[in-house]
Every structure is written in structure tokens, then in C-alpha cells.
Amino acid sequence: MAGLRRYARFVFLAAGLLLALLLARAWPKEQTVHYILGEAAPRVEEVDARWAPGASSSPEEWAREASFRYAPGQAPRVVTHQPRLPDGDYTVEIEILADNQTSVVRRHVQLAGGSTSIELAPSVPR
């Protein structure tokens, strides 16, 4: 009887651990995203990023939003952002304000707990 209880306790703990591991993928975690402005950085005044799960891109479905504003000539070549999002596929819409002009870049990216880079230099308004 004691052996059966020990076995049942082990099965219960193993099932709980397995469930926690399966659910962990859906838990938000810090993702590292690099927005690459490169040589266009001195012209950039603002970068706004909006993240939506999957292929969605409607304003009602944005999971995260971030804005980065800079004094003239002060934007870095690489803007690093660490949104708290679960691993998965996302649509990111990035609005760039430079020289009083705006451009919008939309990309589909996959976040997997590592580092993701998004090249924006060619999209910075001239």
C-alpha cells in the first residue's frame, strides 16, 4: 500500500511538471528585439513599434506597443527593445519619423526567446 502511494505521488508530480513545461511556452517572457537604423540614425526622431500575434495587424489586437523619441541627431544606430511576449509568430508594425516625414514598415517575425533584428535603415524617410 505504501509503495502504491509513493508511485501515485510520483505520477502526480511528474504530470504537474509536464503540464508546467507545456504551459511555459505560452507565458510572456522578455524577448530582445533590435531595430537597426544604421547610417540613417541621425535623421530619426521617433520609432513606434506595435506587436500583434500571428498575421493580425488591427489596432484592437496589438499585444505590445513601444515608442522611442530622440533629439535631432541623437538616435542610436541600433534601438534595443525587450517586450514581454510569449514565443510565437507576430506582426510588427514600425512607424519611423525622420526629417518630418513618416514611413511605416510591417514585418512578420518569429520570437523564440532569443534575439531578433529588424533592418529599418532602407525604410527611414529621406
FIKOLZA-1660 file (N, C-alpha, C; in steps of 0.1 Angstrom, whole numbers, plus 5000, padded with zeros to 4 digits):
% residues 126
   i   px   py   pz ch aa at
   1 5008 4988 5000  A  M  N
   1 5000 5000 5000  A  M CA
   1 5009 5013 5000  A  M  C
   2 5019 5013 5008  A  A  N
   2 5028 5024 5009  A  A CA
   2 5035 5026 4995  A  A  C
   3 5039 5015 4989  A  G  N
   3 5045 5016 4975  A  G CA
   3 5036 5022 4965  A  G  C
   4 5023 5019 4966  A  L  N
   4 5013 5024 4957  A  L CA
   4 5011 5039 4959  A  L  C
   5 5011 5044 4971  A  R  N
   5 5010 5058 4974  A  R CA
   5 5022 5066 4969  A  R  C
   6 5034 5060 4971  A  R  N
   6 5046 5066 4966  A  R CA
   6 5046 5067 4951  A  R  C
   7 5042 5057 4944  A  Y  N
   7 5040 5057 4930  A  Y CA
   7 5030 5067 4925  A  Y  C
   8 5019 5068 4932  A  A  N
   8 5008 5078 4928  A  A CA
   8 5013 5092 4930  A  A  C
   9 5021 5094 4941  A  R  N
   9 5026 5108 4943  A  R CA
   9 5036 5111 4932  A  R  C
  10 5045 5102 4928  A  F  N
  10 5054 5104 4917  A  F CA
  10 5047 5107 4904  A  F  C
  11 5037 5099 4901  A  V  N
  11 5029 5102 4888  A  V CA
  11 5023 5116 4889  A  V  C
  12 5017 5119 4900  A  F  N
  12 5011 5133 4902  A  F CA
  12 5021 5144 4900  A  F  C
  13 5033 5143 4906  A  L  N
  13 5043 5153 4905  A  L CA
  13 5049 5153 4890  A  L  C
  14 5050 5142 4884  A  A  N
  14 5055 5142 4870  A  A CA
  14 5045 5148 4861  A  A  C
  15 5032 5145 4863  A  A  N
  15 5022 5151 4855  A  A CA
  15 5022 5167 4856  A  A  C
  16 5023 5171 4869  A  G  N
  16 5023 5186 4871  A  G CA
  16 5035 5192 4865  A  G  C
  17 5047 5186 4865  A  L  N
  17 5059 5191 4859  A  L CA
  17 5057 5192 4844  A  L  C
  18 5052 5182 4838  A  L  N
  18 5049 5181 4824  A  L CA
  18 5039 5192 4819  A  L  C
  19 5029 5194 4827  A  L  N
  19 5019 5205 4824  A  L CA
  19 5026 5218 4825  A  L  C
  20 5034 5221 4835  A  A  N
  20 5041 5234 4837  A  A CA
  20 5050 5236 4825  A  A  C
  21 5057 5226 4820  A  L  N
  21 5066 5228 4809  A  L CA
  21 5058 5231 4796  A  L  C
  22 5047 5225 4794  A  L  N
  22 5039 5227 4782  A  L CA
  22 5033 5242 4783  A  L  C
  23 5029 5246 4794  A  L  N
  23 5023 5259 4796  A  L CA
  23 5034 5270 4795  A  L  C
  24 5046 5267 4798  A  A  N
  24 5057 5277 4799  A  A CA
  24 5059 5284 4785  A  A  C
  25 5056 5277 4774  A  R  N
  25 5058 5283 4761  A  R CA
  25 5048 5295 4759  A  R  C
  26 5037 5294 4765  A  A  N
  26 5026 5305 4764  A  A CA
  26 5028 5316 4774  A  A  C
  27 5037 5315 4783  A  W  N
  27 5040 5326 4793  A  W CA
  27 5048 5337 4786  A  W  C
  28 5044 5349 4789  A  P  N
  28 5052 5360 4784  A  P CA
  28 5066 5360 4790  A  P  C
  29 5076 5364 4782  A  K  N
  29 5090 5365 4787  A  K CA
  29 5096 5376 4779  A  K  C
  30 5107 5381 4784  A  E  N
  30 5114 5392 4777  A  E CA
  30 5120 5387 4765  A  E  C
  31 5117 5393 4754  A  Q  N
  31 5123 5390 4741  A  Q CA
  31 5132 5402 4737  A  Q  C
  32 5143 5399 4731  A  T  N
  32 5152 5410 4727  A  T CA
  32 5150 5413 4712  A  T  C
  33 5147 5425 4709  A  V  N
  33 5145 5430 4695  A  V CA
  33 5154 5441 4692  A  V  C
  34 5161 5441 4681  A  H  N
  34 5170 5452 4677  A  H CA
  34 5164 5458 4665  A  H  C
  35 5161 5471 4665  A  Y  N
  35 5156 5478 4653  A  Y CA
  35 5169 5485 4648  A  Y  C
  36 5173 5481 4636  A  I  N
  36 5186 5485 4630  A  I CA
  36 5183 5498 4622  A  I  C
  37 5188 5509 4626  A  L  N
  37 5187 5522 4619  A  L CA
  37 5199 5525 4611  A  L  C
  38 5210 5519 4615  A  G  N
  38 5223 5521 4608  A  G CA
  38 5227 5535 4605  A  G  C
  39 5232 5538 4593  A  E  N
  39 5237 5552 4590  A  E CA
  39 5225 5562 4589  A  E  C
  40 5213 5557 4589  A  A  N
  40 5201 5567 4588  A  A CA
  40 5198 5572 4602  A  A  C
  41 5204 5567 4613  A  A  N
  41 5200 5570 4626  A  A CA
  41 5200 5585 4629  A  A  C
  42 5210 5593 4624  A  P  N
  42 5210 5607 4628  A  P CA
  42 5197 5615 4623  A  P  C
  43 5190 5610 4613  A  R  N
  43 5178 5616 4608  A  R CA
  43 5165 5612 4616  A  R  C
  44 5166 5601 4624  A  V  N
  44 5154 5596 4630  A  V CA
  44 5151 5604 4643  A  V  C
  45 5138 5607 4644  A  E  N
  45 5133 5614 4656  A  E CA
  45 5124 5606 4664  A  E  C
  46 5118 5595 4658  A  E  N
  46 5109 5587 4666  A  E CA
  46 5107 5573 4659  A  E  C
  47 5106 5563 4667  A  V  N
  47 5104 5549 4663  A  V CA
  47 5092 5544 4671  A  V  C
  48 5081 5540 4665  A  D  N
  48 5070 5535 4672  A  D CA
  48 5068 5520 4667  A  D  C
  49 5067 5511 4677  A  A  N
  49 5065 5497 4673  A  A CA
  49 5053 5491 4679  A  A  C
  50 5045 5484 4672  A  R  N
  50 5033 5478 4677  A  R CA
  50 5033 5463 4673  A  R  C
  51 5031 5454 4683  A  W  N
  51 5032 5440 4681  A  W CA
  51 5018 5433 4682  A  W  C
  52 5015 5425 4672  A  A  N
  52 5002 5417 4673  A  A CA
  52 5005 5402 4670  A  A  C
  53 4998 5393 4677  A  P  N
  53 5001 5379 4675  A  P CA
  53 4997 5375 4661  A  P  C
  54 5004 5366 4655  A  G  N
  54 5001 5360 4642  A  G CA
  54 5002 5370 4631  A  G  C
  55 4993 5369 4621  A  A  N
  55 4992 5378 4610  A  A CA
  55 4983 5389 4612  A  A  C
  56 4978 5391 4624  A  S  N
  56 4969 5402 4627  A  S CA
  56 4976 5415 4627  A  S  C
  57 4969 5426 4624  A  S  N
  57 4975 5439 4625  A  S CA
  57 4965 5450 4627  A  S  C
  58 4954 5446 4633  A  S  N
  58 4943 5456 4636  A  S CA
  58 4946 5462 4650  A  S  C
  59 4944 5475 4651  A  P  N
  59 4947 5482 4664  A  P CA
  59 4941 5475 4676  A  P  C
  60 4930 5468 4675  A  E  N
  60 4923 5462 4687  A  E CA
  60 4932 5450 4691  A  E  C
  61 4941 5445 4683  A  E  N
  61 4948 5433 4686  A  E CA
  61 4962 5435 4690  A  E  C
  62 4967 5447 4691  A  W  N
  62 4981 5449 4695  A  W CA
  62 4984 5444 4709  A  W  C
  63 4994 5435 4710  A  A  N
  63 4997 5429 4723  A  A CA
  63 5007 5438 4730  A  A  C
  64 5015 5446 4723  A  R  N
  64 5025 5455 4729  A  R CA
  64 5027 5466 4720  A  R  C
  65 5030 5478 4726  A  E  N
  65 5034 5490 4719  A  E CA
  65 5045 5496 4726  A  E  C
  66 5054 5503 4718  A  A  N
  66 5066 5510 4724  A  A CA
  66 5069 5522 4715  A  A  C
  67 5073 5533 4721  A  S  N
  67 5077 5545 4714  A  S CA
  67 5091 5549 4719  A  S  C
  68 5099 5553 4710  A  F  N
  68 5113 5557 4713  A  F CA
  68 5114 5571 4706  A  F  C
  69 5117 5581 4714  A  R  N
  69 5118 5595 4708  A  R CA
  69 5133 5600 4711  A  R  C
  70 5138 5608 4701  A  Y  N
  70 5151 5612 4702  A  Y CA
  70 5153 5627 4698  A  Y  C
  71 5162 5634 4704  A  A  N
  71 5165 5647 4700  A  A CA
  71 5172 5646 4686  A  A  C
  72 5171 5657 4678  A  P  N
  72 5178 5656 4665  A  P CA
  72 5192 5652 4665  A  P  C
  73 5195 5642 4657  A  G  N
  73 5209 5636 4656  A  G CA
  73 5213 5627 4668  A  G  C
  74 5204 5623 4677  A  Q  N
  74 5207 5616 4688  A  Q CA
  74 5202 5601 4688  A  Q  C
  75 5195 5597 4678  A  A  N
  75 5190 5583 4678  A  A CA
  75 5202 5573 4676  A  A  C
  76 5202 5562 4683  A  P  N
  76 5213 5553 4682  A  P CA
  76 5212 5545 4669  A  P  C
  77 5223 5539 4664  A  R  N
  77 5223 5531 4652  A  R CA
  77 5214 5518 4654  A  R  C
  78 5214 5513 4666  A  V  N
  78 5205 5501 4670  A  V CA
  78 5197 5505 4682  A  V  C
  79 5184 5504 4680  A  V  N
  79 5174 5506 4691  A  V CA
  79 5171 5492 4697  A  V  C
  80 5174 5490 4709  A  T  N
  80 5171 5477 4715  A  T CA
  80 5158 5478 4724  A  T  C
  81 5150 5468 4722  A  H  N
  81 5137 5468 4729  A  H CA
  81 5135 5454 4735  A  H  C
  82 5129 5453 4747  A  Q  N
  82 5127 5440 4753  A  Q CA
  82 5112 5438 4757  A  Q  C
  83 5104 5436 4747  A  P  N
  83 5089 5434 4750  A  P CA
  83 5087 5421 4757  A  P  C
  84 5077 5421 4766  A  R  N
  84 5074 5408 4773  A  R CA
  84 5063 5402 4765  A  R  C
  85 5066 5392 4757  A  L  N
  85 5057 5385 4748  A  L CA
  85 5060 5370 4749  A  L  C
  86 5050 5361 4747  A  P  N
  86 5052 5347 4746  A  P CA
  86 5060 5344 4733  A  P  C
  87 5067 5333 4732  A  D  N
  87 5073 5328 4720  A  D CA
  87 5061 5327 4709  A  D  C
  88 5065 5329 4697  A  G  N
  88 5055 5327 4686  A  G CA
  88 5056 5336 4674  A  G  C
  89 5047 5336 4665  A  D  N
  89 5047 5344 4653  A  D CA
  89 5040 5357 4656  A  D  C
  90 5045 5368 4651  A  Y  N
  90 5039 5381 4653  A  Y CA
  90 5040 5390 4641  A  Y  C
  91 5031 5399 4640  A  T  N
  91 5032 5410 4630  A  T CA
  91 5037 5422 4638  A  T  C
  92 5047 5429 4633  A  V  N
  92 5052 5441 4640  A  V CA
  92 5050 5452 4629  A  V  C
  93 5044 5463 4634  A  E  N
  93 5043 5475 4625  A  E CA
  93 5051 5486 4632  A  E  C
  94 5061 5491 4624  A  I  N
  94 5070 5501 4629  A  I CA
  94 5068 5514 4621  A  I  C
  95 5066 5524 4628  A  E  N
  95 5064 5538 4622  A  E CA
  95 5077 5545 4626  A  E  C
  96 5083 5551 4615  A  I  N
  96 5095 5558 4617  A  I CA
  96 5093 5573 4613  A  I  C
  97 5096 5582 4621  A  L  N
  97 5095 5596 4618  A  L CA
  97 5110 5602 4617  A  L  C
  98 5113 5607 4605  A  A  N
  98 5126 5613 4602  A  A CA
  98 5124 5625 4593  A  A  C
  99 5131 5636 4596  A  D  N
  99 5130 5648 4587  A  D CA
  99 5116 5652 4584  A  D  C
 100 5107 5651 4595  A  N  N
 100 5093 5655 4594  A  N CA
 100 5085 5646 4583  A  N  C
 101 5090 5635 4580  A  Q  N
 101 5083 5625 4572  A  Q CA
 101 5081 5612 4579  A  Q  C
 102 5071 5605 4575  A  T  N
 102 5068 5592 4582  A  T CA
 102 5068 5581 4572  A  T  C
 103 5073 5569 4576  A  S  N
 103 5072 5557 4569  A  S CA
 103 5068 5546 4578  A  S  C
 104 5061 5536 4573  A  V  N
 104 5056 5525 4581  A  V CA
 104 5061 5512 4575  A  V  C
 105 5067 5504 4583  A  V  N
 105 5072 5491 4579  A  V CA
 105 5064 5480 4587  A  V  C
 106 5060 5470 4579  A  R  N
 106 5053 5459 4586  A  R CA
 106 5060 5446 4583  A  R  C
 107 5063 5439 4593  A  R  N
 107 5071 5426 4592  A  R CA
 107 5064 5415 4599  A  R  C
 108 5066 5403 4595  A  H  N
 108 5062 5391 4602  A  H CA
 108 5075 5385 4608  A  H  C
 109 5075 5383 4621  A  V  N
 109 5087 5378 4628  A  V CA
 109 5083 5366 4637  A  V  C
 110 5092 5358 4640  A  Q  N
 110 5090 5347 4650  A  Q CA
 110 5099 5350 4662  A  Q  C
 111 5093 5351 4673  A  L  N
 111 5101 5352 4686  A  L CA
 111 5102 5339 4692  A  L  C
 112 5114 5336 4697  A  A  N
 112 5117 5323 4703  A  A CA
 112 5126 5324 4715  A  A  C
 113 5125 5335 4722  A  G  N
 113 5133 5336 4734  A  G CA
 113 5147 5341 4731  A  G  C
 114 5151 5343 4719  A  G  N
 114 5165 5347 4716  A  G CA
 114 5165 5362 4712  A  G  C
 115 5173 5365 4702  A  S  N
 115 5174 5379 4698  A  S CA
 115 5169 5380 4683  A  S  C
 116 5162 5390 4680  A  T  N
 116 5156 5393 4667  A  T CA
 116 5161 5407 4662  A  T  C
 117 5165 5408 4650  A  S  N
 117 5169 5420 4644  A  S CA
 117 5160 5424 4632  A  S  C
 118 5156 5437 4632  A  I  N
 118 5148 5441 4621  A  I CA
 118 5155 5453 4614  A  I  C
 119 5159 5451 4602  A  E  N
 119 5166 5462 4594  A  E CA
 119 5156 5472 4590  A  E  C
 120 5159 5485 4594  A  L  N
 120 5150 5496 4591  A  L CA
 120 5157 5507 4583  A  L  C
 121 5170 5507 4582  A  A  N
 121 5177 5518 4575  A  A CA
 121 5172 5521 4561  A  A  C
 122 5169 5511 4553  A  P  N
 122 5163 5514 4539  A  P CA
 122 5149 5521 4540  A  P  C
 123 5142 5519 4551  A  S  N
 123 5129 5525 4552  A  S CA
 123 5128 5538 4559  A  S  C
 124 5139 5544 4564  A  V  N
 124 5139 5557 4570  A  V CA
 124 5137 5567 4560  A  V  C
 125 5127 5576 4562  A  P  N
 125 5124 5587 4552  A  P CA
 125 5136 5596 4549  A  P  C
 126 5137 5600 4537  A  R  N
 126 5148 5609 4533  A  R CA
 126 5143 5623 4531  A  R  C
% end
